[in-house]
């Protein structure tokens, strides 16, 4: 499945547009990761725990979006947009990632 943020596929002709597809992922960041991320935020530096959670959530959301597109008969998703959101407060924080785009079929 070809996935691109552009509204077209250069050098290829899009033959069918199937419509909007999306995928969502909500992952919990546990209390220990929150604690160490908080310390890292105070002293500076990157938070590997949160970066890892965001990466997993993005991969899950994109995979779900692609599965939905494939079920429609598409072989690509164009104009892909990723949105990130934090849900909750304190040690109950959740990370939400939404991937959305247009499912299409293009000539290979």
Secondary structure as GFF3:
##gff-version 3
##sequence-region A 1 108
A	DSSP	beta_strand	2	3	.	.	.	ID=ss1
A	DSSP	beta_strand	14	28	.	.	.	ID=ss2
A	DSSP	alpha_helix	31	43	.	.	.	ID=ss3
A	DSSP	alpha_helix	48	72	.	.	.	ID=ss4
A	DSSP	beta_strand	76	87	.	.	.	ID=ss5
A	DSSP	three_ten_helix	90	92	.	.	.	ID=ss6
A	DSSP	beta_strand	94	106	.	.	.	ID=ss7
###
